[in-house]
Amino acid sequence: MSKQRLIGQLHIMMILLIASALLFTGCTKEAEKEEGTFNVYRLGSEGMSIVPEEVELSGLEGDTTGDLAVKDLLDELQEAPQDKALKSVLPGSVTVKDFHILDGQLVVNFSVEYLNMDKVREVLCRAALVRTLCQVETVDNVLLMVEGEPLTDADGNAVGHLTPDMFFDNAGNALSTYERTNLTLYFANETGDRLKPTIVECVYNSNISMDRLVVEKIIEGPKDDAEHKQGYPTVSKDTVINSVTTRDGVCYVNLGSGFLAHEYNVTPQVTIYSLVDSLTELADVNKVQISIEGSTEMDYMETIPLSQNFERNLEVVE
């Protein structure tokens, strides 16, 4: 169990389930069904999965390929499921302001109430929308908007164009699993000579190891917060992660040469221990080895030998 769980993290696993075995190629359509029949994805009774419910749309007037099909499916996504054990993924307060299809891309613009969903439900809603709407023959991918602005994820990054294979494995068995966790990360203070701890909540794909997730978040840098500054970045955003593995208590972090770019006004110690102190927050990490393109035979910023295994250093934390 990681140390962040000791400070009260909420650990939620979301397993995106699908009943039938499907093969995907980009936004490959569902298996052949009767005309006007679609799988509409619903929220499972436990609120942590989506499941398909087959529905027949009677108002298509022969159009199963374009705007009428999309409109009816969006309406159906908000209707109460036939199976009383299921729930609609879209809350009743959310409205579709407009949508359009252009060159295979479906753009759906929701009202601001879409943002009131908690992070777990929103990720599931996102998957259900894409899986449902990409059955329409003229839809290859989906772009979600809220009040005319692109939808962003839990970290504030634009979600972008979505296809079903982003949520399911190639056999269609829905192995995409997401978890929510709190990470204790160390970013620079305003003067760049000390570290300050920050608790960061994130939703992540469980296929990513926790040690790699920490390194990714350090490179990504702190998020702007209107109420309080979480800290300042310590590692160049151009840094490439070659590999991150942990064995026998030592986390081996192999980074690209972009790590050597001293992009921010921080001391070398702050950069190094931003990674080390964040990684040693994990229960299975006691030491950290940092290499550049696989080599430790260098001094970072001509100051800190990388040939050593770094241990936690709280003296650099304010």
Backbone bond lengths (Angstrom), bond angles and torsions (degrees), N, CA, C in turn:
res aa  C-N    CA-C-N  psi(-1)  N-CA   C-N-CA  omega(-1)  CA-C   N-CA-C  phi
1 M - - - 1.455 - - 1.515 109.48 -
2 S 1.348 118.38 129.77 1.461 121.79 -176.82 1.517 111.42 -76.20
3 K 1.335 115.28 156.66 1.454 120.43 -175.75 1.505 112.74 -63.25
4 Q 1.370 117.39 -29.77 1.450 117.80 -178.93 1.522 113.04 -64.08
5 R 1.339 116.18 -23.32 1.460 117.93 176.46 1.516 110.87 -68.58
6 L 1.342 117.60 -24.82 1.448 121.44 179.81 1.512 111.84 -70.45
7 I 1.337 117.27 -18.57 1.458 120.21 179.38 1.514 111.06 -102.11
8 G 1.307 116.27 23.87 1.454 120.73 168.20 1.508 116.71 88.42
9 Q 1.336 117.66 30.87 1.462 119.18 179.77 1.517 110.19 -65.34
10 L 1.302 114.69 147.76 1.458 121.32 172.53 1.509 107.91 -97.53
11 H 1.337 115.03 114.29 1.465 119.62 -173.88 1.523 108.29 -105.97
12 I 1.335 115.79 108.73 1.457 120.52 -177.71 1.518 109.27 -120.45
13 M 1.297 116.60 124.37 1.472 119.99 177.08 1.523 108.82 -101.30
14 M 1.335 114.05 131.09 1.455 119.40 178.50 1.522 108.53 -117.59
15 I 1.335 117.45 111.71 1.462 120.60 178.99 1.522 107.60 -102.90
16 L 1.323 116.62 115.25 1.456 121.40 -177.54 1.532 108.73 -83.87
17 L 1.350 116.02 103.20 1.461 121.75 -173.75 1.526 111.53 -95.21
18 I 1.297 115.84 144.37 1.470 121.61 171.59 1.517 108.19 -137.46
19 A 1.325 118.03 138.12 1.452 120.78 -168.61 1.519 113.58 -79.25
20 S 1.315 118.82 -39.54 1.466 120.36 -174.39 1.511 112.14 -99.55
21 A 1.353 117.00 152.30 1.463 121.35 178.55 1.520 108.20 -84.30
22 L 1.336 115.83 118.55 1.454 122.16 -177.00 1.509 109.69 -122.01
23 L 1.319 117.66 153.11 1.451 121.87 174.28 1.503 108.25 -109.70
24 F 1.372 115.74 132.16 1.448 120.50 -177.14 1.513 110.84 -110.24
25 T 1.314 116.07 142.83 1.455 123.00 164.77 1.511 104.46 -136.61
26 G 1.343 116.83 98.90 1.463 120.11 -172.11 1.502 108.61 65.15
27 C 1.343 117.34 -114.19 1.459 121.82 179.98 1.524 109.79 -109.07
28 T 1.328 117.03 48.56 1.456 122.12 -179.44 1.516 110.04 -56.38
29 K 1.332 116.03 139.18 1.453 121.22 -174.61 1.520 111.95 -74.88
30 E 1.339 114.26 165.93 1.458 121.24 177.74 1.529 110.03 -63.23
31 A 1.312 114.94 164.29 1.460 119.38 174.73 1.534 109.09 -58.19
32 E 1.335 115.52 156.40 1.452 119.92 -176.29 1.531 110.45 -58.46
33 K 1.363 115.16 132.44 1.455 121.82 175.62 1.513 107.79 -132.23
34 E 1.305 116.35 170.10 1.449 119.54 176.80 1.523 109.64 -62.07
35 E 1.332 115.77 147.96 1.454 120.46 -178.65 1.525 110.14 -58.39
36 G 1.333 116.26 131.05 1.456 121.08 -179.23 1.511 114.11 88.98
37 T 1.353 117.41 -0.49 1.464 121.18 179.28 1.529 109.35 -106.25
38 F 1.327 116.34 130.38 1.458 122.33 -177.06 1.522 110.02 -136.09
39 N 1.329 116.12 157.86 1.461 121.37 167.50 1.520 108.38 -90.14
40 V 1.313 116.32 120.70 1.462 121.58 175.08 1.521 106.96 -105.78
41 Y 1.318 116.65 126.70 1.464 119.91 -173.10 1.522 111.13 -88.69
42 R 1.315 115.17 130.00 1.464 123.82 -174.49 1.527 110.68 -114.21
43 L 1.303 115.19 163.79 1.458 121.65 175.62 1.520 108.84 -82.96
44 G 1.341 116.45 127.17 1.462 120.44 178.57 1.513 111.82 -63.71
45 S 1.307 116.02 161.44 1.471 120.97 -174.92 1.519 112.80 -60.96
46 E 1.354 116.28 -28.87 1.465 118.89 -179.53 1.516 111.94 -85.61
47 G 1.340 117.01 -5.93 1.458 121.17 176.36 1.508 114.85 76.72
48 M 1.336 118.17 13.57 1.455 120.67 -178.42 1.521 113.02 -128.51
49 S 1.324 116.88 19.77 1.456 120.34 177.49 1.520 108.95 -153.02
50 I 1.339 116.06 162.83 1.460 120.41 170.12 1.517 108.57 -119.40
51 V 1.315 115.39 142.90 1.461 121.37 -178.88 1.525 108.63 -133.76
52 P 1.344 117.60 147.53 1.466 120.06 -178.54 1.525 111.98 -82.55
53 E 1.327 114.82 143.32 1.459 121.26 172.28 1.525 107.05 -127.91
54 E 1.319 117.37 122.51 1.458 120.38 -177.91 1.517 110.04 -76.51
55 V 1.328 115.49 128.10 1.463 120.45 179.38 1.517 108.87 -131.26
56 E 1.319 115.88 152.20 1.453 121.92 175.68 1.511 107.90 -109.80
57 L 1.312 116.62 122.50 1.458 121.61 -178.94 1.520 108.84 -94.03
58 S 1.317 116.05 114.01 1.461 120.25 -173.17 1.526 112.98 -86.98
59 G 1.331 117.65 -14.94 1.463 119.81 -173.78 1.507 114.54 -96.10
60 L 1.321 118.68 20.28 1.458 120.48 -174.09 1.521 113.76 -78.82
61 E 1.333 117.16 -17.97 1.464 121.57 179.52 1.535 111.13 52.12
62 G 1.324 115.40 39.29 1.450 120.13 177.56 1.514 115.54 83.67
63 D 1.347 117.91 -4.39 1.466 120.83 -178.82 1.523 109.40 -101.43
64 T 1.339 116.45 99.65 1.470 120.74 177.58 1.515 110.76 -105.54
65 T 1.325 117.10 10.35 1.462 119.26 -171.25 1.521 114.72 -118.09
66 G 1.328 119.47 -13.48 1.457 119.41 -170.99 1.507 114.94 -133.79
67 D 1.355 115.97 -139.45 1.457 122.37 -171.14 1.521 113.32 -59.44
68 L 1.337 117.40 -40.33 1.466 119.33 -178.46 1.523 111.18 -62.90
69 A 1.340 116.02 -40.44 1.463 119.72 178.66 1.524 110.60 -64.77
70 V 1.329 117.09 -44.14 1.473 120.38 179.53 1.528 110.22 -61.97
71 K 1.341 117.08 -45.44 1.469 120.42 -179.45 1.525 110.98 -59.61
72 D 1.337 116.42 -46.18 1.459 119.12 -178.97 1.518 112.05 -66.28
73 L 1.327 117.43 -37.13 1.462 119.88 178.34 1.529 111.38 -68.15
74 L 1.321 117.83 -40.19 1.466 120.65 176.70 1.531 110.52 -62.84
75 D 1.338 116.22 -40.00 1.471 119.43 176.05 1.520 110.70 -63.49
76 E 1.341 115.84 -42.91 1.461 120.83 -177.69 1.529 111.26 -65.13
77 L 1.332 117.35 -34.43 1.467 121.23 179.25 1.521 112.19 -62.01
78 Q 1.329 116.69 -23.13 1.467 119.98 179.01 1.519 112.72 -98.70
79 E 1.342 116.18 -9.48 1.458 119.43 178.84 1.527 111.04 -76.02
80 A 1.318 115.95 157.29 1.467 120.51 175.76 1.530 108.66 -68.23
81 P 1.341 118.67 132.33 1.466 121.25 -179.99 1.524 111.98 -62.78
82 Q 1.324 115.42 154.48 1.458 119.62 174.88 1.521 110.36 -66.63
83 D 1.326 116.17 -37.45 1.460 121.80 176.69 1.526 108.64 -80.03
84 K 1.313 116.97 113.69 1.469 121.78 -174.63 1.526 112.63 -65.99
85 A 1.320 117.23 -15.28 1.466 119.95 178.69 1.524 111.65 -78.32
86 L 1.338 117.17 -13.58 1.460 121.51 -177.89 1.522 111.01 -101.92
87 K 1.326 115.67 167.43 1.463 121.75 178.13 1.527 109.27 -134.10
88 S 1.316 115.71 156.19 1.455 120.12 176.01 1.524 109.22 -69.95
89 V 1.329 116.84 142.15 1.463 119.63 179.08 1.519 111.29 -75.71
90 L 1.330 117.36 -30.14 1.466 120.91 179.92 1.524 109.70 -93.07
91 P 1.325 117.78 121.45 1.463 119.65 176.13 1.524 110.68 -60.83
92 G 1.318 116.33 152.56 1.455 120.87 -178.08 1.515 113.80 -63.12
93 S 1.335 117.03 -23.17 1.465 120.52 -179.19 1.521 113.11 -74.58
94 V 1.341 117.00 -16.50 1.460 121.40 -177.29 1.527 109.34 -84.61
95 T 1.320 117.15 131.71 1.454 121.20 176.61 1.528 110.19 -119.63
96 V 1.326 115.31 151.38 1.462 121.50 174.31 1.522 107.48 -90.40
97 K 1.315 116.44 113.13 1.462 120.51 -177.07 1.526 111.08 -76.13
98 D 1.323 116.76 -40.02 1.460 120.87 176.73 1.520 108.78 -170.67
99 F 1.334 115.46 166.51 1.464 120.87 174.66 1.523 108.25 -155.62
100 H 1.332 114.96 158.55 1.465 119.18 173.83 1.520 109.40 -155.93
101 I 1.344 115.32 154.56 1.459 122.17 178.08 1.525 107.73 -113.89
102 L 1.330 116.44 129.24 1.460 121.06 177.84 1.522 108.92 -142.56
103 D 1.323 116.07 119.57 1.470 121.98 177.38 1.526 112.35 51.49
104 G 1.317 115.94 43.33 1.457 120.68 176.06 1.510 115.51 86.72
105 Q 1.330 117.91 -8.23 1.456 120.61 179.04 1.528 110.32 -100.55
106 L 1.330 115.58 126.32 1.455 121.69 175.54 1.523 108.78 -98.70
107 V 1.311 117.20 120.67 1.453 122.62 176.84 1.521 107.94 -105.00
108 V 1.336 117.09 121.63 1.459 122.20 179.96 1.526 108.17 -117.47
109 N 1.322 116.12 125.26 1.458 122.41 -177.01 1.526 109.45 -109.58
110 F 1.342 116.90 114.47 1.459 122.16 -177.98 1.529 111.35 -98.11
111 S 1.325 114.81 162.22 1.462 120.44 173.87 1.518 109.95 -73.83
112 V 1.327 116.25 166.07 1.465 121.82 -174.14 1.522 112.06 -61.63
113 E 1.340 117.91 -22.03 1.470 120.47 -179.50 1.529 112.44 -61.85
114 Y 1.332 117.04 -19.62 1.466 119.96 176.46 1.522 111.00 -55.48
115 L 1.327 117.01 -34.45 1.459 121.35 -176.49 1.522 113.00 -74.23
116 N 1.340 117.81 -8.18 1.466 120.67 -179.66 1.520 112.75 -80.73
117 M 1.330 117.38 -10.41 1.466 119.64 177.33 1.525 110.22 -67.44
118 D 1.335 116.84 145.39 1.460 118.57 173.99 1.528 108.40 -70.25
119 K 1.319 116.17 164.80 1.460 121.24 -170.74 1.520 112.40 -63.26
120 V 1.320 116.32 -35.63 1.466 119.53 -179.75 1.522 110.33 -64.30
121 R 1.328 115.75 -51.59 1.465 119.08 -177.85 1.526 110.97 -64.57
122 E 1.323 117.71 -37.00 1.467 119.63 -177.96 1.527 111.24 -63.88
123 V 1.342 118.11 -41.85 1.461 120.38 178.09 1.529 110.42 -62.68
124 L 1.323 116.59 -42.22 1.460 120.39 177.91 1.520 111.08 -66.45
125 C 1.332 116.78 -40.03 1.459 121.15 177.85 1.528 110.44 -61.41
126 R 1.308 115.50 -42.51 1.462 121.27 178.79 1.531 110.07 -57.67
127 A 1.328 116.58 -47.47 1.464 120.65 -179.19 1.525 111.14 -65.35
128 A 1.335 117.10 -40.92 1.465 120.85 -179.28 1.522 111.28 -65.14
129 L 1.321 117.21 -40.75 1.461 120.96 178.59 1.525 110.86 -60.90
130 V 1.321 116.30 -47.43 1.461 120.67 -176.55 1.519 110.60 -67.01
131 R 1.340 117.17 -45.34 1.466 120.75 -179.18 1.524 111.09 -63.39
132 T 1.324 117.13 -36.00 1.461 120.71 -179.22 1.526 111.32 -75.50
133 L 1.315 117.46 -50.09 1.461 121.62 -171.05 1.520 113.19 -75.17
134 C 1.315 118.33 -26.32 1.466 120.56 179.79 1.523 112.51 -75.00
135 Q 1.327 117.41 -0.02 1.464 119.70 172.21 1.526 111.53 -75.90
136 V 1.335 116.36 -21.43 1.464 120.10 178.13 1.530 108.09 -68.50
137 E 1.318 117.39 131.22 1.464 121.63 -169.36 1.524 113.40 -60.74
138 T 1.328 117.59 -31.05 1.465 119.92 -177.33 1.522 113.05 -88.92
139 V 1.339 117.78 3.51 1.462 121.67 -177.91 1.529 109.92 -108.02
140 D 1.335 116.05 118.06 1.462 121.43 177.40 1.522 112.35 -100.97
141 N 1.327 117.55 -31.57 1.462 121.54 178.17 1.519 108.99 -153.00
142 V 1.320 115.62 165.58 1.464 121.32 -174.93 1.521 109.48 -126.33
143 L 1.334 116.15 134.27 1.459 122.75 173.94 1.518 107.78 -115.84
144 L 1.335 116.60 119.56 1.467 121.93 -177.40 1.521 110.14 -96.09
145 M 1.321 114.95 134.08 1.458 122.33 179.50 1.523 109.16 -125.85
146 V 1.322 116.10 155.11 1.466 121.92 172.88 1.520 107.49 -130.73
147 E 1.332 115.29 117.06 1.470 121.03 -177.09 1.535 111.63 51.73
148 G 1.329 115.39 39.63 1.450 120.56 176.15 1.514 115.72 82.73
149 E 1.341 117.43 -1.08 1.462 121.87 179.23 1.526 109.68 -109.23
150 P 1.345 118.47 142.54 1.468 120.25 180.00 1.526 112.10 -58.97
151 L 1.323 116.23 139.15 1.459 121.35 176.53 1.523 109.71 -64.81
152 T 1.336 117.09 138.75 1.462 122.03 176.65 1.523 110.08 -114.96
153 D 1.345 115.67 157.89 1.456 119.99 -179.99 1.523 110.48 -87.08
154 A 1.348 116.20 -170.49 1.458 121.40 -176.43 1.517 112.66 -62.72
155 D 1.331 117.36 -22.34 1.461 121.50 -179.43 1.521 113.04 -96.98
156 G 1.336 116.65 3.38 1.454 119.56 178.63 1.515 114.37 87.43
157 N 1.346 117.83 7.76 1.458 121.10 179.03 1.524 110.24 -90.65
158 A 1.328 117.20 141.99 1.463 121.01 178.32 1.529 109.93 -60.06
159 V 1.328 116.53 131.47 1.459 121.25 -179.05 1.528 110.70 -68.49
160 G 1.326 117.12 -37.76 1.458 121.31 176.66 1.517 113.59 78.01
161 H 1.324 116.05 -163.54 1.455 122.61 -177.10 1.533 109.26 -73.83
162 L 1.321 116.57 133.19 1.461 121.62 -175.15 1.517 110.84 -117.58
163 T 1.337 115.62 138.07 1.456 122.53 173.98 1.523 108.59 -128.75
164 P 1.327 118.51 158.04 1.470 120.48 -176.50 1.519 114.28 -57.58
165 D 1.339 117.95 -33.47 1.458 119.25 -176.26 1.520 112.55 -71.64
166 M 1.331 117.41 -4.51 1.468 119.52 172.89 1.523 111.00 -76.74
167 F 1.317 116.66 -16.95 1.462 121.08 -176.43 1.518 112.95 -112.49
168 F 1.318 118.13 -18.98 1.454 120.66 -174.80 1.520 110.96 -130.24
169 D 1.316 116.39 153.33 1.464 119.79 177.92 1.522 109.97 -76.84
170 N 1.330 117.04 170.79 1.458 120.73 -172.94 1.526 113.66 -66.47
171 A 1.321 116.74 -18.91 1.463 119.11 176.97 1.518 111.23 -88.33
172 G 1.322 116.79 -4.46 1.450 120.27 177.93 1.505 114.23 78.42
173 N 1.316 117.93 19.47 1.454 120.06 -176.37 1.516 113.69 -95.92
174 A 1.327 116.66 10.22 1.460 121.75 170.72 1.519 113.27 57.98
175 L 1.330 116.49 58.88 1.448 119.91 179.88 1.519 112.99 -87.25
176 S 1.346 117.53 -2.52 1.452 119.80 178.80 1.522 109.56 -67.83
177 T 1.320 116.78 116.56 1.449 122.40 -177.89 1.515 108.63 -123.77
178 Y 1.312 115.80 134.81 1.456 119.99 -177.70 1.515 109.89 -120.48
179 E 1.305 115.44 148.00 1.442 121.34 177.14 1.520 109.70 -132.46
180 R 1.289 115.50 155.10 1.461 121.31 174.95 1.521 108.05 -112.59
181 T 1.313 116.92 135.93 1.455 120.37 -178.89 1.515 110.43 -149.64
182 N 1.304 115.84 163.07 1.459 122.71 170.82 1.522 108.43 -107.39
183 L 1.320 116.75 129.11 1.461 122.13 175.72 1.522 109.05 -110.15
184 T 1.323 117.17 139.40 1.455 121.38 170.41 1.515 107.74 -94.76
185 L 1.321 115.99 110.59 1.459 122.37 -176.91 1.522 109.73 -116.49
186 Y 1.321 115.33 152.00 1.460 120.79 -178.34 1.531 109.54 -114.61
187 F 1.339 115.11 116.87 1.453 121.98 176.86 1.527 109.12 -116.08
188 A 1.321 116.68 169.64 1.465 121.19 -175.69 1.528 111.65 -74.65
189 N 1.335 114.90 152.98 1.459 119.20 171.41 1.531 108.87 -81.49
190 E 1.309 116.85 -177.55 1.462 120.61 -173.34 1.525 112.74 -63.62
191 T 1.323 116.92 -33.59 1.463 120.18 -178.32 1.524 113.00 -88.22
192 G 1.339 117.19 -10.17 1.455 120.84 175.52 1.513 115.56 79.07
193 D 1.349 117.18 10.95 1.465 119.22 -177.96 1.527 112.88 -109.71
194 R 1.336 116.76 -1.37 1.469 120.86 179.53 1.531 108.38 -142.53
195 L 1.327 114.47 165.47 1.456 120.83 175.86 1.520 110.73 -105.59
196 K 1.313 115.82 151.39 1.461 120.35 173.53 1.530 108.34 -129.32
197 P 1.336 117.70 131.80 1.468 120.22 -179.56 1.523 111.26 -75.40
198 T 1.329 115.50 143.05 1.456 122.14 179.27 1.517 108.59 -138.15
199 I 1.317 116.87 133.92 1.459 121.18 175.73 1.524 107.68 -92.78
200 V 1.333 115.58 120.18 1.454 122.05 -176.10 1.517 109.28 -116.25
201 E 1.326 116.19 124.04 1.459 120.73 175.96 1.528 108.65 -89.61
202 C 1.327 116.72 134.75 1.461 118.81 178.16 1.526 109.95 -147.24
203 V 1.325 113.99 152.03 1.463 122.49 171.74 1.516 106.77 -106.15
204 Y 1.326 117.30 127.02 1.453 119.89 -172.68 1.518 111.05 -138.74
205 N 1.314 114.96 158.79 1.456 121.91 177.09 1.524 108.50 -77.38
206 S 1.317 116.64 127.41 1.468 120.46 -175.12 1.519 112.99 -68.49
207 N 1.334 117.48 -8.60 1.465 119.40 174.13 1.521 111.37 -71.09
208 I 1.337 117.65 -14.72 1.461 122.24 178.06 1.524 108.84 -91.47
209 S 1.319 117.84 130.49 1.464 120.80 178.61 1.524 109.65 -70.52
210 M 1.323 116.03 154.77 1.455 120.57 -177.34 1.522 111.86 -64.15
211 D 1.339 117.18 -35.99 1.462 118.39 -179.85 1.523 111.23 -67.01
212 R 1.323 116.89 -41.20 1.474 119.40 177.06 1.526 110.41 -65.68
213 L 1.325 116.69 -39.05 1.458 120.28 178.41 1.526 111.49 -58.32
214 V 1.333 115.93 -42.36 1.467 119.90 178.71 1.525 110.54 -61.12
215 V 1.322 116.99 -46.65 1.468 120.38 -179.54 1.529 110.21 -62.35
216 E 1.332 116.88 -42.28 1.464 120.29 178.26 1.520 111.41 -59.06
217 K 1.334 116.42 -42.79 1.461 120.39 -177.35 1.524 112.01 -70.18
218 I 1.329 117.30 -33.84 1.467 119.71 176.61 1.525 109.93 -66.35
219 I 1.322 117.01 -44.21 1.465 120.24 178.28 1.527 110.32 -64.49
220 E 1.308 116.46 -38.81 1.465 120.93 179.81 1.520 111.24 -62.56
221 G 1.333 116.38 -34.11 1.455 121.09 177.33 1.516 112.66 88.65
222 P 1.333 117.01 169.00 1.460 120.81 -178.11 1.521 111.86 -71.81
223 K 1.314 115.33 154.47 1.453 121.23 177.37 1.520 109.88 -89.44
224 D 1.319 115.63 145.77 1.464 119.78 174.44 1.517 108.79 -69.24
225 D 1.287 116.48 133.46 1.461 123.02 -179.62 1.516 108.29 -128.02
226 A 1.333 115.05 126.05 1.461 118.87 -177.04 1.521 112.20 -64.77
227 E 1.335 117.36 -26.64 1.457 120.14 -175.31 1.516 112.45 -88.99
228 H 1.325 117.37 -38.59 1.456 119.32 179.60 1.524 109.77 -154.55
229 K 1.291 115.99 147.04 1.457 121.35 -179.79 1.512 109.39 -78.75
230 Q 1.325 117.05 124.77 1.460 121.29 -177.42 1.517 112.39 -76.94
231 G 1.292 117.52 -14.62 1.459 121.52 -177.24 1.509 109.63 135.18
232 Y 1.327 115.81 -171.80 1.449 121.82 -176.36 1.525 109.62 -125.44
233 P 1.341 118.09 149.45 1.470 120.45 -175.92 1.521 112.68 -64.31
234 T 1.314 115.23 152.71 1.465 121.18 -176.75 1.521 113.13 -122.73
235 V 1.322 117.66 -21.63 1.463 122.25 -174.35 1.522 108.81 -124.66
236 S 1.328 116.29 137.73 1.458 120.64 -179.81 1.524 111.22 -56.69
237 K 1.332 116.03 135.62 1.460 120.53 178.68 1.523 112.11 -67.91
238 D 1.334 117.21 -13.16 1.467 120.70 177.67 1.528 112.21 -83.28
239 T 1.330 116.85 0.33 1.461 120.37 -179.10 1.527 110.90 -68.44
240 V 1.320 116.01 128.36 1.465 121.88 177.62 1.523 109.03 -99.14
241 I 1.316 116.34 135.74 1.463 121.04 175.97 1.517 108.60 -90.44
242 N 1.320 116.56 111.70 1.467 119.98 176.60 1.521 111.34 -78.22
243 S 1.327 116.27 -42.80 1.465 120.14 177.65 1.525 109.17 -167.67
244 V 1.328 115.18 153.50 1.468 122.48 172.28 1.520 107.19 -140.54
245 T 1.321 116.53 118.53 1.470 120.94 178.88 1.524 109.10 -138.40
246 T 1.323 115.67 149.50 1.462 120.86 178.35 1.520 109.24 -122.70
247 R 1.342 115.97 126.66 1.462 121.95 177.82 1.516 109.06 -138.90
248 D 1.319 114.94 130.77 1.471 121.13 175.59 1.529 112.15 52.20
249 G 1.314 116.37 40.37 1.457 120.72 175.42 1.515 114.97 84.78
250 V 1.344 117.60 -3.93 1.468 121.07 -179.68 1.522 108.81 -108.65
251 C 1.321 116.35 126.01 1.456 121.54 176.89 1.531 108.33 -96.08
252 Y 1.328 116.24 120.12 1.455 122.02 -178.57 1.527 108.37 -99.31
253 V 1.326 115.39 113.53 1.460 121.48 -176.96 1.528 108.51 -111.02
254 N 1.315 116.44 111.70 1.466 122.25 -179.99 1.529 108.38 -105.66
255 L 1.334 116.81 112.06 1.458 121.87 -174.58 1.525 110.90 -111.88
256 G 1.329 115.34 159.85 1.453 120.38 175.43 1.515 110.83 -77.46
257 S 1.330 115.71 170.84 1.465 120.76 -175.96 1.524 112.96 -65.88
258 G 1.330 117.22 -14.76 1.458 119.87 176.59 1.515 113.02 -60.71
259 F 1.341 116.75 -20.93 1.462 121.00 178.14 1.521 111.27 -62.80
260 L 1.325 117.21 -26.03 1.464 121.33 -176.55 1.527 112.40 -76.94
261 A 1.324 116.96 -11.87 1.467 119.92 178.08 1.516 109.41 -72.28
262 H 1.313 116.60 116.55 1.465 120.87 -178.59 1.529 108.12 -86.41
263 E 1.321 114.65 77.99 1.467 121.24 -169.01 1.524 113.47 -78.09
264 Y 1.334 117.11 -29.02 1.463 120.91 -173.30 1.526 110.91 -114.10
265 N 1.315 115.34 159.79 1.466 121.45 -178.93 1.520 109.92 -82.98
266 V 1.334 114.79 70.19 1.461 121.29 179.04 1.524 108.25 -132.86
267 T 1.319 116.78 155.44 1.457 120.31 179.17 1.530 110.07 -74.66
268 P 1.330 118.74 156.78 1.466 120.84 176.86 1.534 112.15 -56.40
269 Q 1.358 116.46 -38.01 1.460 119.93 179.75 1.532 111.18 -62.55
270 V 1.326 116.61 -38.97 1.461 120.31 -179.94 1.527 110.50 -64.27
271 T 1.323 116.64 -42.19 1.472 119.25 178.58 1.525 111.65 -62.96
272 I 1.320 116.74 -49.98 1.468 120.96 -177.53 1.523 110.90 -62.20
273 Y 1.325 116.70 -48.52 1.467 118.83 -174.33 1.520 113.08 -81.40
274 S 1.324 117.07 -11.06 1.456 118.89 167.90 1.527 109.64 -60.75
275 L 1.324 115.72 -43.53 1.466 120.67 176.00 1.525 111.93 -71.81
276 V 1.327 116.14 -48.64 1.469 120.75 -173.35 1.520 111.33 -64.10
277 D 1.332 117.11 -50.15 1.465 119.38 -176.91 1.524 111.77 -67.55
278 S 1.327 117.26 -31.81 1.468 119.68 177.31 1.525 110.45 -69.78
279 L 1.325 117.38 -42.97 1.461 120.61 -179.12 1.516 112.21 -68.38
280 T 1.331 116.94 -37.10 1.466 118.98 -179.19 1.521 112.43 -75.57
281 E 1.325 117.86 -0.67 1.469 120.50 167.68 1.520 110.90 -70.11
282 L 1.338 116.15 -22.09 1.462 120.19 177.66 1.521 109.65 -76.40
283 A 1.318 116.35 140.19 1.458 121.11 -172.78 1.521 113.08 -63.47
284 D 1.342 117.91 -29.14 1.464 119.75 -175.53 1.526 112.89 -95.16
285 V 1.331 117.81 7.65 1.464 120.83 -179.45 1.527 109.89 -115.93
286 N 1.332 116.16 119.88 1.460 121.60 176.44 1.526 112.17 -109.59
287 K 1.339 115.86 -29.95 1.455 120.81 -179.03 1.528 108.52 -138.55
288 V 1.336 115.16 160.41 1.462 120.42 -179.22 1.524 109.26 -132.60
289 Q 1.329 115.61 131.45 1.466 120.47 172.34 1.528 107.63 -110.78
290 I 1.329 116.35 128.14 1.456 121.75 -179.45 1.524 108.75 -111.96
291 S 1.320 116.90 125.95 1.464 121.44 176.84 1.520 108.98 -125.88
292 I 1.333 115.39 155.30 1.455 121.98 178.06 1.521 107.91 -114.75
293 E 1.313 115.89 117.54 1.474 121.74 -175.08 1.524 110.90 50.48
294 G 1.331 115.90 37.49 1.457 122.13 176.64 1.512 115.73 86.67
295 S 1.333 117.43 -2.61 1.463 120.50 -176.53 1.531 111.21 -111.21
296 T 1.341 115.51 139.09 1.469 121.45 173.78 1.523 111.08 -109.55
297 E 1.320 116.64 6.40 1.469 120.86 -175.40 1.534 110.92 -86.47
298 M 1.320 115.61 62.33 1.463 120.06 178.25 1.512 109.29 -162.44
299 D 1.318 116.08 163.34 1.454 122.53 175.04 1.519 108.58 -106.82
300 Y 1.321 116.53 126.36 1.454 119.77 178.61 1.519 109.92 -68.30
301 M 1.334 116.35 123.81 1.467 123.56 -177.48 1.527 111.29 51.84
302 E 1.349 115.19 32.57 1.466 122.67 178.79 1.528 112.01 58.45
303 T 1.307 116.02 24.80 1.471 120.84 -174.16 1.519 112.97 -127.67
304 I 1.332 117.04 -45.23 1.465 120.67 -170.40 1.524 109.40 -117.38
305 P 1.339 118.60 114.35 1.467 121.06 178.29 1.528 111.24 -64.19
306 L 1.304 116.85 129.71 1.458 120.80 177.90 1.521 112.42 -85.91
307 S 1.310 117.21 -2.81 1.467 120.90 -179.72 1.527 112.32 -71.37
308 Q 1.314 117.14 -12.11 1.471 120.69 -178.71 1.521 110.89 -92.16
309 N 1.328 115.15 159.71 1.458 121.56 168.52 1.526 107.93 -92.66
310 F 1.326 116.80 122.33 1.457 121.10 -174.89 1.522 111.02 -85.18
311 E 1.323 115.08 137.85 1.456 121.20 174.60 1.525 109.30 -108.12
312 R 1.306 115.14 165.49 1.463 121.75 -179.94 1.523 110.52 -54.98
313 N 1.323 117.59 136.01 1.453 122.44 -178.83 1.526 109.37 -133.29
314 L 1.315 116.55 101.25 1.457 120.73 -178.79 1.530 112.27 -88.16
315 E 1.353 116.77 -5.88 1.445 118.88 179.32 1.526 112.49 -69.19
316 V 1.331 115.41 -21.12 1.453 118.87 179.61 1.533 111.61 -92.22
317 V 1.332 116.29 1.19 1.468 121.46 179.36 1.516 109.09 -94.89
318 E 1.348 116.04 129.75 1.457 118.44 179.81 1.519 110.76 -78.12
